[in-house]
Amino acid sequence: MDFQEFGTENEKTLLLLPGTAIPWQINFKNVVEEWSEKYHLICVNYDGFEGDRTKLFTDVPTVTKKIEDYLLRYHGGHVDGAYGSSLGGSFVGLLVERKFVHIDHAFIGSSDLDQGNRLTARLMTAIIGPLLSGACTSEKKREKLKRKLAKKGAVGDNEGSMAFADAFIDGMQNLHPKTISRQFYSDYVTPLGNDIHVEGTTFHVIYALKMGEKYGTRYRRHFHAPDIHEYDMKHEIWLYDDQWKPQVMEMIDTCMNQ
């Protein structure tokens, strides 16, 4: 695990948790400098994402506990906010649900929160793992993954989206070949409770409407009275699209200062 902190002179803390198969340096590249001027940032790279290809991702419960241990040791077990991008939203939900640390404002960033049994997870991992990890091995595979990401709604066709997709694919060269499969599998089989509610915590959900209606249903099932913010955009595209970035940044700032 790797933890880096910026903007330590700022009063309010904001924990940043990246998505599947990506380090925080790429996931939050376009917002981390601006956020560091407002918040004390705690940026996390999960096991296997420290830039050492010999290290593997462990599993979601183990990583969750390591995040808790760090926050308990260095931050008294409390942060003002936590932003979980995609997969990172699962970690935010688990951190709140487990109650070992306290998060005032829990931001769920377009997370799919997909869960299922181990057999389904193995089948899906057998397809998705090689697709992701193999994308950096040839231009043909790179373009195939870009098309898949566009179809899923994870990237758009603008310059920022394409630059993000290339950085995302290039970054996978620094990962152990089995890390992505392990991360995807563990996220899929790790249960997240329903109607999660902790006194003093508010769930703020960035709901990218172009992901589909089922995701709104999941957010309302897993989180008690979530504060849902709907945007007619694709999955987490605000992080690298100037059309949406100012709106979402303003919303997060408003929530953090409530």
C-alpha positions in Angstrom: 0.0 0.0 0.0 1.1 3.5 -0.7 -0.2 6.7 1.0 0.8 10.2 0.0 -0.5 13.4 1.5 -0.7 16.9 0.0 -2.1 20.2 1.1 -1.3 19.3 4.7 -1.6 23.0 5.8 -5.4 22.8 5.0 -7.9 22.1 7.7 -10.3 19.6 6.1 -9.1 16.2 5.0 -10.2 14.4 1.8 -9.3 10.8 1.2 -9.0 9.8 -2.5 -9.5 6.2 -3.5 -9.0 5.3 -7.2 -10.9 2.9 -9.4 -10.1 -0.5 -11.0 -6.7 -1.1 -12.5 -5.5 2.5 -12.0 -3.3 4.4 -9.6 -4.4 7.7 -8.0 -1.8 9.6 -10.1 -3.8 8.8 -13.3 -7.3 8.6 -11.8 -7.2 12.1 -10.1 -4.5 13.7 -12.4 -6.7 16.6 -13.4 -8.1 17.5 -10.0 -5.5 16.7 -7.4 -3.6 20.0 -7.7 -6.8 22.1 -7.4 -8.0 20.0 -4.5 -4.7 20.2 -2.7 -5.2 24.0 -2.5 -8.4 23.5 -0.6 -8.0 20.2 1.3 -5.5 18.1 3.1 -5.5 15.2 0.6 -4.7 11.6 1.5 -4.1 9.8 -1.8 -4.1 6.0 -1.8 -2.6 3.3 -4.1 -3.8 -0.2 -3.3 -1.5 -3.3 -2.9 0.1 -3.9 -6.3 -0.2 -0.3 -7.5 3.1 1.0 -6.0 4.9 0.8 -9.3 6.5 -2.6 -8.5 5.4 -5.3 -11.0 6.4 -8.1 -8.6 3.7 -7.1 -6.1 0.2 -8.4 -6.4 -3.1 -6.9 -5.3 -4.3 -8.8 -2.2 -8.0 -8.6 -1.7 -10.7 -5.9 -0.9 -11.1 -6.8 2.8 -7.3 -6.7 3.4 -6.9 -3.4 1.6 -9.9 -1.9 3.5 -8.2 -2.8 6.8 -4.9 -1.3 5.7 -6.7 2.0 4.9 -8.4 1.9 8.3 -5.1 1.2 10.1 -3.5 4.2 8.4 -6.3 6.5 9.2 -6.4 5.3 12.8 -2.6 5.8 13.2 -2.2 9.1 11.5 -5.6 10.8 11.5 -7.3 9.7 14.7 -9.7 7.5 12.7 -11.5 10.4 11.1 -11.6 12.2 7.8 -13.9 15.0 6.7 -14.5 13.5 3.3 -13.6 10.4 1.2 -14.1 10.3 -2.6 -14.2 6.8 -4.1 -14.0 6.8 -7.9 -15.7 3.7 -9.4 -14.2 0.8 -7.5 -13.1 3.3 -4.9 -16.8 3.8 -4.0 -16.9 0.2 -2.8 -14.1 0.9 -0.4 -15.8 4.1 0.8 -19.0 2.1 1.5 -17.1 -0.6 3.3 -15.2 1.9 5.4 -18.4 3.5 6.6 -20.2 0.2 7.1 -17.4 -1.3 9.2 -17.3 1.7 11.6 -13.7 1.4 12.5 -13.1 4.9 11.1 -15.5 7.8 10.6 -16.1 9.7 7.4 -18.3 12.8 7.5 -18.9 13.0 3.8 -18.8 9.8 1.8 -18.6 10.4 -2.0 -19.5 7.6 -4.3 -18.1 8.4 -7.7 -20.2 6.7 -10.4 -19.6 3.3 -8.8 -21.4 0.3 -10.3 -21.3 -1.7 -7.0 -21.7 -4.9 -9.0 -21.8 -8.0 -6.8 -22.3 -11.7 -7.4 -21.3 -15.3 -6.6 -17.8 -16.8 -7.0 -18.6 -18.8 -10.1 -19.9 -15.7 -12.0 -16.9 -13.8 -10.7 -14.5 -16.4 -12.1 -16.2 -16.3 -15.5 -16.3 -12.5 -15.7 -12.7 -12.3 -14.5 -11.6 -14.7 -17.2 -12.9 -12.3 -19.8 -12.3 -8.9 -18.3 -8.8 -9.5 -16.7 -7.0 -10.4 -20.0 -8.9 -7.7 -21.9 -7.5 -5.0 -19.5 -4.1 -6.4 -18.8 -3.4 -7.3 -22.4 -4.3 -3.9 -23.8 -0.8 -2.5 -23.5 0.7 -5.3 -25.5 -0.4 -4.2 -29.0 -2.1 -1.3 -30.8 -4.9 -3.6 -31.9 -5.7 -4.6 -28.3 -5.4 -1.0 -27.2 -8.0 0.1 -29.7 -10.3 -2.8 -28.8 -10.2 -1.8 -25.1 -10.9 1.8 -26.0 -14.0 0.7 -28.0 -15.1 -1.4 -25.0 -14.7 1.5 -22.6 -16.6 3.8 -24.9 -19.4 1.3 -25.3 -19.6 0.9 -21.5 -19.7 4.6 -21.1 -16.4 4.9 -19.3 -14.8 7.3 -21.8 -16.2 9.8 -24.4 -14.8 10.8 -27.8 -13.2 14.1 -26.7 -9.5 14.8 -26.4 -9.5 14.6 -22.6 -11.2 11.2 -22.7 -8.8 9.8 -25.2 -5.8 11.1 -23.2 -7.2 9.4 -20.1 -7.7 6.1 -21.9 -4.1 6.1 -23.2 -2.7 6.9 -19.7 -4.9 4.2 -18.2 -3.7 1.6 -20.6 0.0 2.7 -20.4 -0.3 2.5 -16.6 -1.2 -1.2 -16.7 2.4 -1.9 -17.9 3.5 -1.3 -14.3 1.1 -3.9 -12.8 1.7 -7.6 -12.1 -0.2 -9.6 -14.8 -2.6 -11.1 -12.2 -3.3 -7.9 -10.3 -6.2 -6.6 -12.3 -8.0 -10.0 -12.3 -7.5 -10.3 -8.5 -8.8 -6.8 -7.9 -11.9 -7.3 -10.2 -12.7 -10.7 -8.7 -12.3 -9.6 -5.1 -14.5 -6.5 -5.6 -17.2 -8.6 -7.2 -17.4 -11.2 -4.4 -17.0 -8.8 -1.4 -20.5 -8.0 -0.1 -21.6 -4.5 0.6 -24.5 -4.2 3.0 -27.9 -2.6 2.4 -29.3 0.6 3.9 -25.9 1.5 5.4 -26.4 4.2 7.9 -23.9 5.8 10.4 -24.8 8.8 12.5 -22.9 11.8 11.3 -22.1 10.4 7.9 -23.8 11.5 4.6 -23.5 9.5 1.4 -23.2 11.8 -1.6 -23.6 10.0 -4.9 -22.4 11.2 -8.3 -24.9 9.4 -10.5 -23.8 9.4 -14.2 -27.2 8.9 -15.8 -25.8 7.4 -19.0 -24.7 4.4 -17.0 -28.4 3.3 -16.7 -31.3 3.2 -14.3 -30.2 0.1 -12.4 -27.4 2.1 -10.8 -29.7 4.5 -9.2 -31.6 1.5 -7.7 -28.4 0.1 -6.3 -27.4 3.4 -4.7 -30.7 3.7 -2.9 -30.5 0.0 -1.8 -27.0 0.1 -0.3 -27.1 3.6 1.3 -29.6 5.1 3.7 -31.2 8.3 2.3 -28.3 9.0 -0.1 -27.8 12.6 -1.4 -27.9 11.7 -5.1 -26.6 14.2 -7.7 -27.6 13.3 -11.2 -25.6 14.3 -14.2 -26.4 13.4 -17.8 -22.8 12.2 -18.4 -20.8 9.0 -18.7 -19.1 7.1 -15.9 -16.7 9.4 -14.0 -16.1 11.5 -17.2 -16.1 14.7 -15.2 -12.6 13.9 -14.0 -11.2 14.6 -17.5 -13.9 16.6 -19.3 -14.1 20.4 -18.8 -17.8 20.3 -19.5 -18.6 18.5 -16.3 -15.6 19.2 -14.0 -16.7 22.6 -12.7 -20.2 21.4 -11.8 -19.0 18.4 -9.9 -16.2 20.2 -8.2 -18.6 22.9 -7.0 -21.0 20.2 -5.7 -18.2 18.5 -3.8 -17.0 21.7 -2.2 -20.6 22.6 -1.2 -21.0 19.2 0.5 -17.7 19.4 2.2 -18.5 22.8 3.7 -22.0 21.9 5.0 
